């Protein structure tokens, strides 16, 4: 069975990621390695490597593999970084980041999701991940600054606390827009301030919190 899932991961990389321009070898290796099927319910495991998001309970979703790869690649991780993730969800994106960075701090507002994600990551042996329940829109000030920040939910604006917690030279990726569709915004902290660029359209669940949407 595991063999089939490995084949499905390889196929996902070859058909969904590389043809769409994902080329960072480290990102591709992480996507080939992390067992996405373990981050969804057993009933959905056969669909785990398909080209679409899947429900994970509590009205939340696991993102489409391409979007996970695109957002991860935009951070340009080399392996030494301290990363902040907002919206742990099932923990799949967290695990991909953990393959590519030194340490990942991840915040989830729903305790039930965090509990499941923690269990999965412990089973898989990830030791460089720190998880907590909280309002991700205010970041994790006591651990700042971060070399990279990834937001796995759609925001009405770029949350200012996250920009403030970005190290100089750091990169923040966040979906920004209304509740129906967003644009991926890459924010780079440069010595003279911040530089923003846009990486295309997407659709995420709401980023809920002080600097996000009201519940």
Secondary structure, DSSP 8 states (H G I E B T S, - for coil): -HHHHHHHHHHHIIIIIGGGT---HHHHHHHHHS-GGGGS-GGGGGGTTSSS-EEEETTEEE--HHHHHHHHHHT---S--EEEEE--TTSHHHHHHHHHSSEEEEEES-HHHHHHHHHHHHHHT--SEEEEES-GGG--GGG--EEEEEEEEEESS--HHHHHTEEEEEEEEEEEE-SS-EEEEEEEEETTEEEEEEEEEE---B-BSTTSB--
